[in-house]
Amino acid sequence: QGQLVDSGGGLVQPGGSLRLTCAASSSIFIFDAMGWYRQAPGNQRELVARMSRGGSTNYSDSVKGRFTISRDNDKNTVFLQMNSLKPEDTAVYYCNGHRLWNDYWGQGTQVTVAS
C-alpha cells in the first residue's frame, strides 16, 4: 500500500511533449491528493501539479497552460501531460501521494529538454 512507480521521462527537444505515468499499487483514492514534483540539480524539490481526491487541481505558475494532470481511476494511475516543454523544465520528476500526515514517493523519472 502506498507504493508508487513513475515512468515516462526522457530526452525531448524544446517545444516537444512527454507524458509521465504514476502507477499506484493500490487504489489512488487512499490518498488525499496525488501530484507531481520536480527537482533540478542544486534546487529544492518543487510542486508541479496536484489533484485532490475530489478532482480539483492546482499547478505551479511556471507550468500553467502547458502541463495537465489527470488520472485513470480504474487503472490506479495518474498522468502528467507536458506540452511546450522548455529547457528549464529539465529535472527529475517525482510522483507523490499524500495521505493524512504521510507522503509517498515514486523513484523519480528524468526529463531532459534540450536540442
C-alpha positions in Angstrom: 0.0 0.0 0.0 1.3 3.4 -0.9 3.8 2.2 -3.5 4.2 4.4 -6.5 6.1 3.8 -9.7 6.7 6.6 -12.1 7.9 6.4 -15.7 7.8 8.2 -19.0 10.7 10.6 -18.8 13.3 11.0 -21.5 15.1 13.5 -23.7 12.9 15.8 -25.8 13.5 18.9 -27.8 12.2 22.3 -26.7 8.6 22.7 -27.7 8.1 18.9 -27.5 5.8 16.8 -25.3 6.1 14.0 -22.9 3.6 12.1 -20.7 4.6 10.9 -17.3 2.8 8.0 -15.7 2.5 7.1 -12.0 1.2 3.7 -11.2 -0.1 3.0 -7.7 0.0 -0.4 -6.0 -3.4 0.3 -4.5 -6.4 2.4 -5.2 -5.4 6.0 -5.7 -8.4 7.0 -3.6 -6.5 6.0 -0.4 -4.6 9.3 -1.0 -6.0 12.7 0.0 -4.2 14.1 -3.0 -1.7 13.0 -5.7 0.7 15.1 -7.6 4.0 15.6 -9.4 7.0 17.3 -8.0 10.3 18.0 -9.7 13.9 18.7 -8.6 16.6 20.2 -10.7 20.3 20.0 -9.7 21.0 22.4 -6.9 17.3 23.2 -6.4 14.8 22.2 -3.9 12.0 19.8 -4.9 9.0 21.9 -6.0 5.4 21.2 -6.7 4.4 21.0 -10.3 0.8 19.8 -10.3 -1.6 18.3 -7.8 -5.0 16.7 -7.9 -7.2 16.2 -4.8 -9.3 13.1 -4.2 -12.3 15.1 -5.3 -10.6 16.1 -8.6 -9.6 19.7 -8.0 -6.3 20.6 -9.4 -3.6 23.2 -8.9 -0.5 24.0 -10.9 2.7 25.9 -10.3 2.7 29.2 -12.2 5.6 28.1 -14.4 3.6 25.2 -15.9 0.1 26.6 -16.1 -1.4 26.2 -19.5 1.3 23.7 -20.6 1.0 20.8 -18.2 -2.1 18.8 -17.3 -2.6 16.3 -14.5 -5.1 13.6 -14.9 -6.0 10.1 -13.6 -7.4 6.8 -14.6 -9.3 5.6 -11.5 -9.8 2.1 -12.8 -6.1 1.6 -13.5 -4.9 3.4 -10.3 -2.8 5.7 -12.4 -2.0 9.4 -12.5 -0.6 11.1 -15.5 1.2 14.4 -16.2 0.9 15.5 -19.8 3.7 18.0 -20.5 3.5 20.2 -23.6 5.5 23.0 -25.0 8.5 21.9 -22.9 11.3 24.3 -22.1 14.9 23.7 -21.1 14.0 25.0 -17.6 11.6 22.1 -17.3 14.6 19.8 -17.1 14.6 17.9 -13.8 13.8 14.6 -12.1 10.1 14.3 -11.7 8.6 12.5 -8.8 5.1 11.2 -8.3 3.7 11.9 -4.8 0.8 10.6 -2.9 -0.3 12.4 0.3 -2.3 10.6 2.9 -3.1 12.0 6.3 0.4 13.1 7.6 2.4 10.9 5.3 3.9 11.4 1.9 4.7 8.6 -0.5 7.1 9.0 -3.5 7.9 7.3 -6.7 11.5 6.7 -7.6 11.7 9.6 -10.0 12.0 9.8 -13.7 14.4 12.1 -15.6 13.1 14.7 -18.0 15.7 16.5 -20.1 14.7 19.2 -22.5 17.5 20.1 -24.9 18.2 20.5 -28.5 
